[in-house]
Amino acid sequence: MKRYPLIACRVALDKTQAQVAQDLHLSEVYIRKIEAGDKKPGRETIIKFARYYQRPAHELFPDIFQDML
């Protein structure tokens, strides 16, 4: 399941996956897989995204937080 909120935040900032990867010190492939929903990021990576996009983690990763309920 694609993580559309995450993708929307990146697009709103006019950033490419490569730019986000560089900014967050992650690989571009990992960014792509996270956005596509193929990889479930760890706690620290979720926090990195939340800080980077200045959005609550549950908004960026609703599928992960829904699993916690």
C-alpha positions as CSV (number, residue, x, y, z in Angstrom):
1,M,0.0,0.0,0.0
2,K,1.5,3.3,-1.1
3,R,2.1,5.9,1.6
4,Y,0.4,8.8,-0.2
5,P,0.8,11.3,2.7
6,L,4.5,10.7,2.7
7,I,4.7,11.2,-1.1
8,A,2.5,14.3,-0.9
9,C,4.8,15.9,1.6
10,R,7.8,15.3,-0.6
11,V,6.1,16.6,-3.7
12,A,4.9,19.7,-1.7
13,L,8.5,20.5,-1.0
14,D,9.4,20.0,-4.6
15,K,12.0,17.3,-3.6
16,T,13.0,14.2,-5.4
17,Q,13.5,10.9,-3.7
18,A,17.2,11.3,-4.2
19,Q,17.2,14.7,-2.5
20,V,15.2,13.3,0.5
21,A,17.6,10.4,0.7
22,Q,20.6,12.7,0.8
23,D,19.0,15.0,3.4
24,L,18.0,12.1,5.7
25,H,21.3,10.1,5.1
26,L,19.3,7.2,3.7
27,S,19.6,5.4,0.4
28,E,17.3,6.4,-2.5
29,V,16.2,2.8,-2.9
30,Y,15.1,2.7,0.8
31,I,13.1,6.0,0.4
32,R,11.4,4.5,-2.7
33,K,10.5,1.3,-0.8
34,I,9.2,3.2,2.2
35,E,7.0,5.4,0.0
36,A,5.8,2.4,-1.9
37,G,4.9,0.6,1.3
38,D,7.3,-2.2,0.6
39,K,9.4,-1.5,3.7
40,K,8.4,-0.8,7.2
41,P,10.8,1.8,8.6
42,G,12.1,1.6,12.1
43,R,11.4,4.0,14.9
44,E,14.4,6.3,14.3
45,T,13.6,6.5,10.6
46,I,10.0,7.4,11.2
47,I,11.2,10.2,13.6
48,K,13.5,11.4,10.9
49,F,10.7,11.7,8.4
50,A,8.3,13.4,10.9
51,R,11.0,16.0,11.7
52,Y,11.9,16.5,8.1
53,Y,8.4,17.1,6.9
54,Q,7.2,18.7,10.2
55,R,4.2,16.4,10.4
56,P,3.1,13.9,13.0
57,A,4.4,10.4,12.4
58,H,0.8,9.0,12.4
59,E,-0.1,11.2,9.5
60,L,2.9,10.1,7.4
61,F,2.6,6.4,8.3
62,P,-1.1,5.7,9.0
63,D,-0.7,2.1,8.0
64,I,2.0,1.5,10.7
65,F,0.1,3.4,13.4
66,Q,-3.2,1.7,12.5
67,D,-1.5,-1.7,13.2
68,M,-0.7,-0.5,16.7
69,L,-4.4,0.0,17.6
